[in-house]
Amino acid sequence: MSEKKIDIKKAIQSKYKGYLPGFLYRWLQRLIHEKELNQMMELQHEVGGVSMGYKIMDYLGITCDIIGAERLPKPEERTLFVSNHPLGGADGIIYAALLGGHYGGQLKIMVNDVLMYVYQFRDTFLPINKYGQQARQSIKLINEALESDQQILTFPAGLCSRMNSEGKVHDTEWLPSFVRMAAQHQRQVVPLYFEGENSPRFYKWAKRRAKSGWKFNAELILLPSELIRAKGKHFRIYVGDPIPYQELPSPKEATEFARQLRDSLYNFPQKYTE
């Protein structure tokens, strides 16, 4: 894959060594809006996650307010931000622009390593890879970031939100590893609630895939088109109160703490109204 081009065919071939027919690649190119994504890639030809984030927001006409910005920690207060992940793409870009801009570019966001193909965000995105040699390199990069003075943002669910049995868009179970990371590296935890959701098509795909028993996260392929569908939308980010690392629970209680913190985010619009 070239540095300045999104090529779904090459991306798939780098991960999957089996045969796929040409018509399937062409269908995928249309599905992910490959042409329009590459037009966005032309907005900037150098690494710079904050500026690229703002340019994509401007290109798509996306706006966002931060509610409770006065609660954002000072730059010298080492923080691990934790957020729900409703969009799976646009939310990360908006965080890169707004939160990254607030901290003068001194922000790292933990993301799926496939997003590193968007090279403009390589100073902002921190790749997570759970397999093989790359997994060891990923752990090394994450530990270096946690030991630094940069601010860190993670999505503890590890994937974007799904529609639950009550018909509400909600994060899946949060992995409690962020509790250990924050305590070990003496970082306060600041919860963020990102208000937004994807199109009904995304949740229908996710539900059908789950019912089929297919474990592969097939709806992931829809996330680029969900970014395009965010055109002209307005979002809100709610900033919660900081949790000192000294007050974080023991490892035995981390899972329940993560669940309660996740659930509390959905009350932020009522709790933190202006």
C-alpha positions, -999 to +999 in steps of 0.1 A: +000+000+000+013+034-009+018+060+018-007+084+002-035+060-010-061+039+006-062+006-014-087-019+001-074-047-022-039-044-009-050-040+027-070-072+025-042-091+007-018-080+035-040-097+061-056-125+041-036-148+018-066-166+002-082-159-031-110-134-035-126-127-069-122-093-086-159-084-084-158-087-046-129-062-044-148-037-067-179-041-045-158-034-014-143-003-030-178+011-036-189+000-001-161+018+017-162+049-006-126+043-015-125+072-040-139+097-016-116+085+012-086+091-011-099+126-018-097+132+019-062+118+020-052+145-004-062+172+021-028+169+037+004+153+026+024+153+059+020+137+093-001+158+117-031+143+134-045+175+148-045+194+115-057+164+095-086+159+120-097+195+116-094+193+078-116+162+077-142+178+099-142+208+077-144+187+045-174+168+059-190+197+076-188+180+110-191+202+141-187+193+178-191+209+212-172+199+243-195+202+273-175+208+305-143+218+288-133+235+320-129+201+336-103+190+311-070+184+331-041+208+327-013+197+303+010+188+332-017+165+348-009+131+333-042+116+323-057+085+308-090+095+291-116+067+287-144+071+262-173+052+247-168+045+210-202+051+192-189+058+157-157+038+152-141+064+130-154+099+131-152+100+169-115+092+168-109+119+142-128+144+162-109+136+194-076+139+174-087+174+163-103+188+194-087+170+223-054+168+205-056+205+196-064+214+232-032+197+243-010+211+215-007+178+198+005+160+229-022+133+227-020+096+218-052+077+209-052+039+211-067+025+179-069-006+158-036-009+139-053-009+105-059+028+110-022+034+108-026+032+070-039+068+073-004+080+078-013+116+086-024+104+121+007+085+129+018+111+154-016+108+172-028+072+168-012+045+189-016+011+172-030-019+190-022-053+176-030-085+196-012-110+174+024-122+169+055-100+167+035-069+161+018-075+194+051-072+213+059-040+194+024-026+201+029-033+239+062-015+238+048+016+221+018+017+245+041+014+276+064+042+262+034+064+257+020+057+292+054+065+307+056+098+288+041+132+297+016+130+268-021+126+274-036+092+264-071+083+252-084+048+250-117+031+241-120+003+267-146-015+247-121-022+220-147-019+192-174+006+184-208+006+201-236-018+192-274-017+196-284-036+227-315-057+233-334-026+244-327-009+211-302+015+226-267+022+212-243+011+239-207+001+243-200-036+247-182-048+279-152-026+288-119-043+292-106-035+327-070-032+316-072+006+316-075+005+354-042-014+357-025+010+332-036+041+350-026+028+384+007+014+373+017+046+355+001+070+381-024+086+357-057+100+367-087+087+348-111+112+331-142+097+315-156+112+283-190+106+268-192+110+230-229+115+220-236+100+186-245+069+167-240+052+133-267+046+107-294+019+112-277-002+084-246-006+106-266-020+135-286-043+112-254-058+098-240-063+133-272-080+145-273-103+115-237-112+118-241-120+156-272-142+149-253-161+122-226-170+148-199-156+125-172-143+148-154-121+122-163-085+128-179-080+093-196-047+101-161-032+105-161-028+067-189-003+070-171+021+092-155+041+063-189+047+048-202+056+083-176+084+083-189+097+050-225+095+063-215+118+092-215+147+068-231+178+082-237+163+116-232+180+150-218+160+180-212+166+217-185+154+240-192+155+277-162+157+301-166+139+335-149+144+368-113+131+372-107+100+392-073+101+410-052+070+404-049+065+442-087+059+442-087+033+415-099-002+426-078-034+431-075-058+402-102-080+417-127-051+415-115-036+382-141-054+360-170-042+381-155-007+383-151-006+345-188-017+340-201+009+364-180+037+348-191+027+313-228+028+324-224+061+341-213+078+309-248+076+295-261+098+323-236+126+315-259+146+293-283+150+323-256+153+349-234+179+331-260+202+315-249+237+310 
